Amino acid sequence: MSPQRFFKVLAAVTAGTAALLALLHLLVPAAREHWGLSIITLLVFVLLNVGLFYAGKSTNRSTNRMAFSGLISASVFGKMVLALAMLFVYREVTQPTNQWFVAVFLLAYVVYTIFEVWFMTILAKEK
């Protein structure tokens, strides 16, 4: 997968996710207080996926046959820890009045996880 194709699809995924989050904030008044989390979550997942794309391209060129598998394992674990940390820090810092921040976060998490699986599968086939 070329970087140009990756960034085009990433832009489309990000625009679609932003639209879904905006719709959620418009339709669910209780979710409106978490718009800041939506923006931060989008930025974090965009940066995470860009880093993972380039790390995946790099491990494809590696002579270590297990490098790509190790990257997958590390990314799954790392993203899980990052997700829990983000939710915990957000809850502690902002003291939200409702639990909609979890839905806001999970929407982006699921979309970007699907995107990650898609492009990592393509990268794996290039090996």
C-alpha positions as a Markdown table, in Angstrom:
| # | Residue | x | y | z |
|---|---|---|---|---|
| 1 | Met | 0.0 | 0.0 | 0.0 |
| 2 | Ser | 1.4 | 3.3 | -1.0 |
| 3 | Pro | 1.5 | 6.2 | 1.5 |
| 4 | Gln | -0.7 | 8.2 | -0.8 |
| 5 | Arg | -3.4 | 5.6 | -0.7 |
| 6 | Phe | -3.1 | 5.2 | 3.0 |
| 7 | Phe | -3.4 | 9.0 | 3.7 |
| 8 | Lys | -6.4 | 9.3 | 1.3 |
| 9 | Val | -8.3 | 6.5 | 3.1 |
| 10 | Leu | -7.2 | 7.8 | 6.5 |
| 11 | Ala | -8.6 | 11.2 | 5.6 |
| 12 | Ala | -11.9 | 9.6 | 4.5 |
| 13 | Val | -12.1 | 7.6 | 7.7 |
| 14 | Thr | -11.3 | 10.6 | 9.8 |
| 15 | Ala | -13.9 | 12.8 | 8.0 |
| 16 | Gly | -16.5 | 10.0 | 8.4 |
| 17 | Thr | -15.7 | 9.5 | 12.0 |
| 18 | Ala | -15.8 | 13.2 | 12.7 |
| 19 | Ala | -19.2 | 13.4 | 11.0 |
| 20 | Leu | -20.5 | 10.5 | 13.1 |
| 21 | Leu | -19.2 | 12.1 | 16.3 |
| 22 | Ala | -20.8 | 15.5 | 15.3 |
| 23 | Leu | -24.1 | 13.7 | 14.6 |
| 24 | Leu | -23.9 | 12.0 | 18.0 |
| 25 | His | -23.2 | 15.3 | 19.7 |
| 26 | Leu | -26.2 | 16.9 | 17.9 |
| 27 | Leu | -28.6 | 14.1 | 18.6 |
| 28 | Val | -27.6 | 13.3 | 22.2 |
| 29 | Pro | -27.5 | 16.4 | 24.3 |
| 30 | Ala | -25.7 | 14.5 | 27.1 |
| 31 | Ala | -22.8 | 13.8 | 24.8 |
| 32 | Arg | -22.2 | 17.5 | 24.0 |
| 33 | Glu | -20.1 | 18.0 | 27.0 |
| 34 | His | -17.5 | 15.6 | 25.6 |
| 35 | Trp | -16.7 | 17.3 | 22.3 |
| 36 | Gly | -13.1 | 17.9 | 23.5 |
| 37 | Leu | -12.6 | 14.2 | 24.1 |
| 38 | Ser | -13.9 | 13.6 | 20.5 |
| 39 | Ile | -11.2 | 15.9 | 19.1 |
| 40 | Ile | -8.4 | 14.5 | 21.2 |
| 41 | Thr | -9.4 | 10.9 | 20.4 |
| 42 | Leu | -9.5 | 11.6 | 16.6 |
| 43 | Leu | -6.0 | 13.2 | 16.8 |
| 44 | Val | -4.5 | 10.4 | 18.9 |
| 45 | Phe | -5.9 | 7.7 | 16.6 |
| 46 | Val | -4.8 | 9.4 | 13.5 |
| 47 | Leu | -1.3 | 9.8 | 14.9 |
| 48 | Leu | -1.3 | 6.2 | 16.1 |
| 49 | Asn | -2.4 | 4.8 | 12.8 |
| 50 | Val | 0.2 | 6.9 | 10.9 |
| 51 | Gly | 2.9 | 5.6 | 13.2 |
| 52 | Leu | 1.6 | 2.0 | 12.8 |
| 53 | Phe | 1.5 | 2.3 | 9.0 |
| 54 | Tyr | 5.2 | 3.3 | 8.8 |
| 55 | Ala | 6.2 | 0.8 | 11.4 |
| 56 | Gly | 4.4 | -1.9 | 9.4 |
| 57 | Lys | 6.1 | -0.8 | 6.2 |
| 58 | Ser | 9.5 | -0.9 | 8.1 |
| 59 | Thr | 8.9 | -4.4 | 9.5 |
| 60 | Asn | 8.0 | -5.7 | 6.1 |
| 61 | Arg | 11.5 | -4.8 | 5.0 |
| 62 | Ser | 13.1 | -6.4 | 8.1 |
| 63 | Thr | 15.0 | -9.7 | 7.8 |
| 64 | Asn | 13.3 | -10.8 | 11.1 |
| 65 | Arg | 10.3 | -12.8 | 10.0 |
| 66 | Met | 8.6 | -12.3 | 13.4 |
| 67 | Ala | 8.9 | -8.5 | 13.3 |
| 68 | Phe | 5.5 | -7.9 | 11.8 |
| 69 | Ser | 3.8 | -10.3 | 14.2 |
| 70 | Gly | 5.5 | -8.6 | 17.1 |
| 71 | Leu | 4.3 | -5.2 | 15.8 |
| 72 | Ile | 0.7 | -6.5 | 15.7 |
| 73 | Ser | 1.0 | -7.9 | 19.3 |
| 74 | Ala | 2.6 | -4.7 | 20.6 |
| 75 | Ser | 0.0 | -2.5 | 18.8 |
| 76 | Val | -3.0 | -4.4 | 20.2 |
| 77 | Phe | -1.6 | -4.3 | 23.8 |
| 78 | Gly | -0.4 | -0.7 | 23.5 |
| 79 | Lys | -3.7 | 0.6 | 22.1 |
| 80 | Met | -5.6 | -1.2 | 24.8 |
| 81 | Val | -3.4 | 0.4 | 27.5 |
| 82 | Leu | -3.6 | 3.8 | 25.8 |
| 83 | Ala | -7.4 | 3.5 | 25.6 |
| 84 | Leu | -7.8 | 2.7 | 29.2 |
| 85 | Ala | -5.4 | 5.5 | 30.2 |
| 86 | Met | -7.2 | 8.1 | 28.1 |
| 87 | Leu | -10.6 | 7.2 | 29.6 |
| 88 | Phe | -9.2 | 7.2 | 33.1 |
| 89 | Val | -7.4 | 10.5 | 32.7 |
| 90 | Tyr | -10.4 | 12.1 | 31.1 |
| 91 | Arg | -12.7 | 11.0 | 33.9 |
| 92 | Glu | -10.3 | 12.2 | 36.6 |
| 93 | Val | -9.5 | 15.5 | 35.0 |
| 94 | Thr | -12.9 | 16.6 | 33.8 |
| 95 | Gln | -15.2 | 14.8 | 36.3 |
| 96 | Pro | -17.9 | 14.3 | 33.7 |
| 97 | Thr | -21.5 | 14.5 | 34.7 |
| 98 | Asn | -22.5 | 11.5 | 32.6 |
| 99 | Gln | -21.1 | 8.3 | 31.1 |
| 100 | Trp | -21.5 | 9.4 | 27.4 |
| 101 | Phe | -17.7 | 10.0 | 27.2 |
| 102 | Val | -17.3 | 6.2 | 26.9 |
| 103 | Ala | -19.6 | 6.0 | 23.9 |
| 104 | Val | -17.9 | 8.9 | 22.3 |
| 105 | Phe | -14.5 | 7.3 | 22.8 |
| 106 | Leu | -15.6 | 3.8 | 21.7 |
| 107 | Leu | -17.1 | 5.1 | 18.5 |
| 108 | Ala | -13.7 | 6.4 | 17.4 |
| 109 | Tyr | -11.9 | 3.4 | 18.8 |
| 110 | Val | -14.0 | 0.9 | 16.9 |
| 111 | Val | -13.8 | 2.8 | 13.6 |
| 112 | Tyr | -10.0 | 3.2 | 13.8 |
| 113 | Thr | -9.5 | -0.4 | 14.9 |
| 114 | Ile | -11.4 | -1.6 | 11.8 |
| 115 | Phe | -9.3 | 0.7 | 9.6 |
| 116 | Glu | -6.1 | -0.5 | 11.3 |
| 117 | Val | -7.0 | -4.2 | 10.7 |
| 118 | Trp | -7.7 | -3.3 | 7.0 |
| 119 | Phe | -4.5 | -1.6 | 6.3 |
| 120 | Met | -2.3 | -4.0 | 8.3 |
| 121 | Thr | -3.9 | -6.9 | 6.4 |
| 122 | Ile | -2.9 | -5.2 | 3.2 |
| 123 | Leu | 0.6 | -4.6 | 4.5 |
| 124 | Ala | 0.9 | -8.3 | 5.6 |
| 125 | Lys | 0.0 | -9.5 | 2.1 |
| 126 | Glu | 2.8 | -7.3 | 0.6 |
| 127 | Lys | 5.4 | -9.2 | 2.5 |
